[in-house]
């Protein structure tokens, strides 16, 4: 059962334009990709640039919607970005395949082409037991998403729940609304961090199947059935 919250507030981000040095610093951290995903970083240092980086590489490019995801044990928060406007979307109370199916249906409905999934890490940057669970779910989502030309990235989410709570307090949400909406606002904070860092610190989750990598390279088909080639 999915819970949809009426949270219309928009947050417009204005990230700093990066230097060429910063744009060239993106590297996919393939050492953290598990057995079910792989990437030849040496061949393609920028194989599938995230939307945040593509907007800065090409100011004329207008496409690309992003779905932020805060995975929890029983509740999953979602946030949406269309352009640089970010807002909390909803909270899902689903698990397993039902959750994965629900995420894909929402992505289709919202016309997103990338998933930004929060990765739990400790204050010193080390991964936690929950990190492995998130990686496992992200790996399965990446396979389903790649069939549609959608990309999946992992973004450090340390401290986003605290940031989300502070944001809701500043907005004047009462205690009941804060409890109901925390996960969605946490997902929004994941997206805000992603955009503020221009996508430079995300980790690509790439299926090892070559046919799926080719679908990712072409991107989601347009309405005219023409493929959008990332290269």
Secondary structure, 3 states (H helix, E strand, C coil): CEEECCCCCCEECCCCCCCHHHHCCCCCCHHHCCCCECCCCCCCCCCCCCHHHHHHHCCCCCCCEEEEEECCCCCEEEEEEECCEEEEEEEECCCHHHHHHHHHHHHHHHCCCEEEEEECECCCCCECHHHHHHHHHHHHHHHHHHCCCCEEEEEECCCHHHHHHHHHHHHCCCHHHHHHHHHHHHHHHHHHHHHHCCCCCCEEECECCHHHHHHHHHCCCCCCCCCCCCC
